[in-house]
Amino acid sequence: MRRRNNHRLNALFAGLAGPFLLLSTVFAEPIVVKSVRGNAEIHRSKSQANRWRALQKGASVKPGDTVRTGKNARLELKIDDGSRVVLGSKSRVQVAESAPSRIFNLAVGRIKSFVKKLQPESKFEIRTPLATAAVRGTVFEMGFDEEAKAGFLDVDRGVVALSQDGRALDVRAGQRMDFLTDVPLGEAPSRESRGSAAPSSEDLARDALRHEVGLGMSKEMVMAAAAEEIRAAEYQEGKTLMDVNGNRVRLEEYIIRNPAEITVNPDRAFKLVTLNERADRFDYFYYLGQFNQTLPTDLPWL
C-alpha cells in the first residue's frame, strides 16, 4: 500500500512540475548579457527615466532596449538559440526584435555575429542607417561610422545578403563589402581594390584573421621574458627575423582577453595569436589558455 501511494505522489508531482517547466520555457529571456568588459550601459525602452544604466552579466535585453559600450569595452550577448553577438568599443545597438526573429539596429561602431542555423520562420538581421545584412547561419562582422556615413561588412563563414536602397548582393566567406552614402551598393571602392590587384587567398585569410583578433581588442606586448629570448636568438630589426633558410619573416603577436572560444569564465582566459608573413606565404598560430583566477591588468607579465 505504501509503495502504491508513493507512485501516486510521484505522478502528482510530475503532473504539477509539467506546467512550471512549460512556463519557464515560455518566459525564458531570448537575449541576455553573457560577458562585459569595461564600461557597458543599457537604456530601457519602457523606463520612465531617460537614463543609461550599467550592464551586468546575466541581465536581459528586451526589444526596444539600446546598449552601448565605452572606450576599450566589449559586450557579448547570448541568444537563446545558441547564437551570439559581440559589440566592440564605442558601439551602440538597439534590439528591434528578439524572437522568433533577431533584428539589431547598429547606430555606430562594430558588431560581430555568430549565427546558428535558423528555423524557416526566423531571420537574423543587422541594420545600419545605410544597409542591412541578413543571414541564415554564419559568422560575420559589420561596422558603421556615424560621422562618415559609411560602413562595411566582412564575412568569415557562410553567405550574407547585404541590401541597400532596394539593391541586394550576396557577400561570401572571405569577402568584404563597403557601403557609402549616395553610392550604389557594390560600386564603392573596397579595401582590397583600392590601388591594388585582386586579393589572393592568403590576403583574404590574413585580413579575416586580423579582423577576428581586432574586434574590441588592443595589441599588446608579449611578455618581456619571451621578447628577450627572441632578441637573443635570430630576432632582428624589431619584428623581423630570419628563418632556417635565410628568408626574412615578419612577425606579429597579439594577446587577446576574453576569447570568444571560451564560454566558461572567459575573464580568466586569453588567446595568443602569432602571424608570420614571408614574401611567398602567410602562416598563423594561436593558443588558448585559461587560468584559475581573473587575468591581471598587465598581461605582458603573464
N, C-alpha and C positions, 0 to 999 in steps of 0.2 A: 504493500500500500504506500509506504514512504517513497519507494522508487517511482511509483506511478505519479505521485504528487510532485516529485522533483521534475519529472518530464513535463508535467503541466506548467510548472513555474518557468522552466526554460523556454517553453513555447510562448508563454505570455510575455516574458522579457524580450524574446526575439521579435514578437509582433510589435511591441512598443518601440523597440530600437529602430525598426524599419523607417517609420516616418521621420525620426530625428536625423537619420543618415541621409534621407532624401532632402530634408530641409537644409542640412549642412552643405550638400552638393549644389542645391539651387542658389543658396545665398553666398557661395564662395566668391571671393573677390577676383574678378578677371585679371586685374593688373595690380601688382604690389611692388614695393621697393625691395630689390634684392641686396643691393650694396650701395653705400655712399662713401665717397672720398672727397674731403674738402667741404666747401660750402654749397649746399643744395637746398632749394626752397620750393614751396608749393603755394599756389593761390587757388583756394577752393571756389568753385563756381557758385555754390549755394551759400557761401559765407556772407553774412550781413556786413562784416567789417572788410573794407578794402585793404587787405594787408597780406604780406607774404609771411609764411611760417616755415621754420626749419623742418627739413625732411629727415625722418628716421627710418632705419631698416625695418621692414615689415609693414610700413604704412601703406594704405590702399590709395590708388589714384583712380578717380572716377571720371566718367565722361564730363567734359567741360572744364576739368581742372587743368591748370597750367603749371609746369615745373620748369625750373631754371637752375643753371649751375654757375658758380663763380669762377674766378681765375684759378687755373690748375686743379679744378674739381672734376669729378667723374661720378656719374649716376647710372646705375643699372636697374632696369625694370624687368620683372619676370611676369610673363603672361601665362594664364592657366593651361594653355595648350602646349607648353614647353618652349615657346618662342621667347626671345629676349631682345631688348633694345638697350643700347649703351649711348649715353649722351656725353660728348666731350665738354671741355671747358667753355665757358661763356656761351652756352646754348640755351634756347628757350623753346619749349614744345608744349602744345596743348593736345590733350587726349580728346578727339572728336567723338569716337565710338570705341567701345571696348569689347562688345560681344553682340552677335556672333562674329561681326567684322571688327578689325582693328584698324583705326584710321588716326594718324597723328599729323598735326599741323606744325611744321617746323618753321618758326619765325626767323630764327637766326642761329648760327652755329653748325654743329655736326652731330649726326646720329648714325650709329651703325646697328644694323638689324640682323638677327639670326632667326630666320623664319622657318618653322616646321611646316610640313605639308598640310595644306588647309583642306577643310571639308568643302564640298561643292557649293554650299550656301554661304560660305565665308569669303572674305577678302582681306588683304593686308595692304595698306597704302601709307606712303609718306608724302604729304603735300607741302609744297612751299608756295610763296606768293606767285611764282612763275610757272612751276611744273609739278607734276605728280608722278610718283613711282609706285607701280602696282605689281605685286608678286604673288606666286603660288607657293613658293618654298625655296629659299636661297639665303645667301649671305651678301649683304651689300652695305655701302656707306654713302650717305648723302649729306651735302653741305650747302649752306646758303649764307651769302654776305648781304646783310640788310642795307648797308650803305651803298655798296656797288651794284645792288640789284642783280646779282649773278649767283649761279650755283653750279654744282657738279654732282655726278652720280658715278660711283666706282662699284663694279660688280666683282665679287670674289668667286662666288659659285652660283650656278643656275642662270636664269634669264629674268630680267626686269623690264617691264613695259613702261617706258617713260613718255609722258604726254605733256604737251604744251600748246595752248591755243587751238585745240582740236586736232592737232597732229600727234601721232604716236609712233615711237620707234622701239624696237627690241634692243636692249643692251645686254651683251652676253658676258660670260665669265672672262676676266682679264681685260675688259674694255672699260673705257671712261667716256662719259658724255658731259660736255659743259653746256649750260643753257644761260642765255643772256636776254635782257630786255630788248624788244624790237628786233630780235634776230631769230629767223625761223629755226625750229628745232632741227639739229643735225648739221647746220651750216656755221655754227660758232667754231672758231679755230680751237681745236682741242690741244691739250698739253703735249700730246705725243707728236702732233703735226706742225707745231709752231717752229718753223725754220729748220726742220729736220726730216729725215726719211721716215718711212713707216716703221713702227717699233717692232723689234724682234721678240720672240717668245721669252728670251732672257730678260729683255727690258720690261715686259709685262709682269713677269714673275717678280722682278726686283721692285717694281712700283707697288704691286699688290702687297708684298711683304712689308714695305716701308709704310704703307697706309695702315696695315694691321697693327704695327708696333707704335704708330704715331698718334692714334686716337686717344686724346686725354692723357698722354704720357709725356714725360720730359726726358731728354737724352742726358745721361749721367755718366760720370767716370766709372769704369770698372774698378774694383778695389785696388788700393795703392800697391799692395804686395804683388798682385798679378801683373800690374803695369810695369813694376820694376823688373820682374822676371823676363817680360817680353823685351824690354830695352836691353837687358843684359845678354839676350840671345841675338837674333838677327834683325831686331827691330830698328828701323832706320827712318829718318825724315818724318818723325811724328807718328803717323798711322800707315806708313808704307814699309813693307818688309820684303825679303827675298825668299822664294821657296827653294826646295832642294834642287830644282832645275835651273836656278838662276833667274827665274821670272819675277817681275815686280808684282806685288799683291797689295791691293788697297783693302784695309781692314776697318770695319766699323763695328762697334759693340754697344749694346743697349741693355739696360736693366729696367724691367717693367714691373710696376706694382699691380696687385690685384688682377692677375691674368684671367682672361675670360674662360680659359680651360679649367680653372679651379673653381668648383661650386661650393665647397665646404671650407669655411674660414678663409676667404680669399685675401683678407688683410694680413695673413701670415705667409702668403706665398709670393713668389717672384718668378719672372721669366727672363732668362739670359738669351739674347739673340745676337749672333755673330754673322756679319755679312762679309764675304770675301770676294773681291772683284779683280779678275785678271783681264788682260787685253782680249782674250778669246772666250771667256766663260764667267759665269756668276754662280757662286755657291753660298749656302747659308746653313746655319746650325742653330738649334735652340735647345734650352734645358729648362725644365720646370722644377722648382724647388719649393718645399714647404717646411716651415719651422713650427715649433710647439708654442710659439707666442707671437704677438704682433711685431711686424718688422720695425726696426728703428728708423728714425727720420733720416739718418745719414747712411744711405745704402752702400756707399763705397767701402764701408768698414765691415760689411757682412763677412 
